[in-house]
Amino acid sequence: MSEVAFTVYGVSQPAGSKTAGRSKSGKMFVRDSAKGSRQWKTQVAQAAGEAVNGGGLLDGALELSVIFTVPRPKSHYGVRGLRPSAPQHPTTRPDVTKLLRAVEDACTGVVWRDDAQVVAQHAYKVYGEPARADVEVRTAI
């Protein structure tokens, strides 16, 4: 298997900054500061697992492409439909790199062994319906 493609429906959540610490029992931990990221990462991992379908982890250098489709805010619409002043691209938070980081984290151990294998990335945020992330992973050339 040299390519995996899948779609995850729902509003994409960013991976937050990582916080390291030590529990009261002395064990080390790393926690993601983004509140909604755990459930989103689970959804991504499940969709990725279904796409891989027991095919094993991809090996070698990989290229990752993700299109994050986000719904337009209601304020972009007027009585006659989309306002001329509505922006063409979503330029609000979360930023595309944090959205991409959540997908990378979720695919580790499901699609690839380590996200360090990803040597090229293409990420886009676009307006559309339904909210989703379209993910493609292929062997890098």
N, C-alpha and C positions, 0 to 999 in steps of 0.2 A: 504494500500500500504506500503510495507516494503523495496522495492528496486526500484531504478530509474537508468537507464542507457541511455546514449546518446553520440553522437559524434558531435563535432564542427569542421567544416572544415576551414582551413586557418592557417596562422602562428600565434601561440600563443604569446600573449603579456604579459609582467610582470606587476604586480601592483607595483607601485613605493612607495617611502616613502610618508607618509601623512604629509601635511603641514596645520596647523591650523592658523586661523587669524580672523581679524575682518574687515568687509567691511566699506566703507565710511559712510554708513547709520547706522553702529553700529551692524549689524547682524554678528553672528559668522558663520564661514564656515570651512570645511575641504576639502582640494584639494589633489588629487593624482598627484604626480610629473611626472609619466610616461605619455608620450605624446599619444601613441597609445592604451592605456589601455581602454579608454571609449568605443570605437567601439568594441573591442574584448569582453569586459564584456557584452555589449548589445547582441552580437552574442551568447555568452554562455547562457545568461538569456533566450533568445528566444528558443534555443534548449532545455534547461531545462524545460521551460514552456510547450513545445510541448510534451516532454516525460512524464511530470506529468499529462498533459491532464485533468486538473480540479480535480485531485485526492486529493488535499489538501496538506498541509505541513507535512513533516515527523516529528514525535515526538520522544523524547527520545534521547539516545546516538546513534551516527551514525559513520560509517566507510566510508571514502572517498578514492577511488583509481582513479588515473589519469595517463594515459600514453600520454605524449607529443611527437608526432612524428614530427621531424624537417627534412627538406631536407638537403642532403649533399651538401657542397660547391663544385663548379666546380673544385677547386684545388685538390680534392680527387680523381679525375679521370685523367687517362693518355690515351695514344693511345690504350692500350689493356684493358681498363676498369678501375675498381677500383684499385688504387695503393696499393701495399702491406704495405706502410707506413701510409695509411689512418687510423685514429683512429677508434676503434670499437664503442665508445660512444661519444656523443657530450659533450665536457667539456668546451665549451665557454659560454659566457653570452647570455641570462639571466640565472640566476641560477634557479634551479627547485623550490625552495621555493617561489620565487617571482611569478613564473608562477602559482603555486598552490594557492597563496594568491588571485590572480585575479579571479580564478575559485570560490573560497570560497565567495568572495565579490559578484560575480554575482549570486550565488545560494541562497544567503540570501534573504528571503522573497518570493522565488520562489519554492525551494525544501525544505528548512528548515526555521525555525523561526529565528535562531541565529547561527552563525558559531561556537559558543561555544559548540554546540551540537556535533561537530565533535571531537570524542575522539581518533580516530586512522586514520592515513593517510599513503597512499602508493603512491609515485610519482616517475615516471621514465621519462627520456628523452632518446629517441632512434632516430636513423636515419631511414628514410623511406619516402615513397610517398603514398598518398598526405599528405601535412602538415595538422595536425589535433590534437585534444585532445579527447581521449576516456575516458569518465567519468562514474564511477559507484558509487552509494551511496546506502548503505544498513544499516539496523539496526545492531548495534554492538552486539556481543555476549559476 
